[in-house]
Structures are given as C-alpha cells and as structure tokens.
Amino acid sequence: MAALNNLIIKTFKKARSPEFFEKAQKLRLEVFVKDQNVPVENETDTLDDTATHFLVIDAIDPLPLATGRMFPDSDIKNAVRLGRMAVREPYRGQGVGAELLKAMLKKARAEGYQEAVCNAQTQAMDYYAKYGFVAEGEEFIEENIPHVFMRCPFDS
C-alpha cells in the first residue's frame, strides 16, 4: 500500500503529456467501465482535450493510484468543474483521493476560480462535504448512478 508521503501528483494537459493521459485513461476505464458499468463510449469526451488532468502515483512504485480532471464550467461564471475522479480500488479510504481533491482545489484557487462544482455520486456526498462542498438540488441519475450537484465556494 502506498504511503501518503510517497505520493506524487502530476498535473498535465492531454496534448502535452500523452503518456500520463494514457495512464489516467486506463485507470478511469478500470473504475468507471469495469467497476461501475459505465458504457465505454460514454467515459471519454471532448473535454479531455482541454481539461487539466491530475494523476496520483506512488513515488516508489509508479502505479497510477488516482486521477481526476478540471475545466472551466460553461454555465457558472468563475467556477471550475471537477470530474472523472477515480481511485484504484485497493487505495480507496486510504487518503489518496483526499490528496487528489486537495491538489485540484489548490490548483483551482491558484488559477483564480471563485468556486468548484461537481456532479458527485450520491454515495460520495459526505466525502465532498468534508472539503466544503454543499449539495444543491435534487438527486439525478447519470450513467445509471445516482448523483447530486455540489459546489464549493472559495474564500475571497
């Protein structure tokens, strides 16, 4: 199991780091398609081309442990949308996802966004709430999985 002090978090764009994107994509396929039965054709989209991607790896054993992406939200001014957050099964509940989310929020603040938003899987609502996210609206189904819209305003 990876120790949290051995984690390296890579931040990259798909076009500039295709090797990191390939690793992130494989992990997303494992988590979303294999584990959660999301149709493979729905897992990738054109947002991957412009999003900022994150990949968490172990410094000792460079196995990808977690991934996520962020991009400007098209509907909410000065908001960044987080998505495609996935943690490899044996590393869930070990703090790897928390390190990923903290890195994403730090990057979003540094880029001047005023808040982060996401469509969180309902079972992960409490996890996001620990980092300042608040649920809004009704639960909805996305890829046959219950979700809720959540937002995390940043302090000015």
GIVEN-V266790 format. One record per residue. N is the residue number from 1. SS is DSSP state (A for helix, B for strand, O for the rest). D_FIRST is the distance of its C-alpha to the first C-alpha in whole Angstrom. Layout:
n & ss & d_first
N & SS & D_FIRST
N & SS & D_FIRST
This chain:
n & ss & d_first
1 & O & 0
2 & O & 4
3 & O & 6
4 & A & 9
5 & A & 12
6 & A & 10
7 & B & 11
8 & B & 14
9 & B & 16
10 & B & 19
11 & B & 22
12 & B & 25
13 & B & 28
14 & O & 28
15 & O & 31
16 & O & 30
17 & O & 26
18 & A & 26
19 & A & 24
20 & A & 21
21 & A & 23
22 & A & 23
23 & A & 19
24 & A & 19
25 & A & 22
26 & A & 20
27 & A & 17
28 & A & 20
29 & A & 21
30 & A & 18
31 & A & 18
32 & A & 22
33 & A & 24
34 & A & 22
35 & A & 20
36 & O & 23
37 & O & 26
38 & O & 27
39 & O & 30
40 & A & 28
41 & A & 32
42 & A & 31
43 & A & 27
44 & O & 29
45 & O & 32
46 & A & 34
47 & A & 32
48 & A & 29
49 & A & 32
50 & O & 32
51 & O & 29
52 & B & 27
53 & B & 23
54 & B & 20
55 & B & 17
56 & B & 14
57 & B & 12
58 & B & 9
59 & O & 12
60 & O & 11
61 & O & 10
62 & O & 12
63 & O & 11
64 & B & 12
65 & B & 10
66 & B & 13
67 & B & 17
68 & B & 20
69 & B & 24
70 & B & 27
71 & B & 31
72 & B & 34
73 & O & 35
74 & O & 38
75 & O & 40
76 & O & 39
77 & O & 40
78 & O & 38
79 & B & 35
80 & B & 31
81 & B & 30
82 & B & 26
83 & B & 25
84 & B & 23
85 & B & 20
86 & B & 17
87 & B & 13
88 & O & 11
89 & A & 11
90 & A & 8
91 & A & 7
92 & O & 11
93 & O & 12
94 & O & 9
95 & O & 11
96 & A & 11
97 & A & 14
98 & A & 16
99 & A & 15
100 & A & 16
101 & A & 19
102 & A & 20
103 & A & 20
104 & A & 23
105 & A & 25
106 & A & 25
107 & A & 26
108 & A & 29
109 & A & 30
110 & A & 31
111 & O & 32
112 & O & 35
113 & O & 34
114 & O & 35
115 & B & 33
116 & B & 30
117 & B & 30
118 & B & 28
119 & B & 29
120 & B & 26
121 & B & 25
122 & A & 27
123 & A & 24
124 & A & 22
125 & A & 25
126 & A & 24
127 & A & 21
128 & A & 23
129 & A & 26
130 & O & 24
131 & O & 24
132 & O & 28
133 & O & 28
134 & B & 31
135 & B & 32
136 & B & 36
137 & B & 38
138 & B & 37
139 & B & 34
140 & B & 35
141 & B & 33
142 & B & 32
143 & O & 30
144 & O & 31
145 & B & 28
146 & B & 30
147 & B & 29
148 & B & 31
149 & B & 32
150 & B & 31
151 & B & 32
152 & B & 30
153 & B & 33
154 & O & 33
155 & O & 35
156 & O & 38
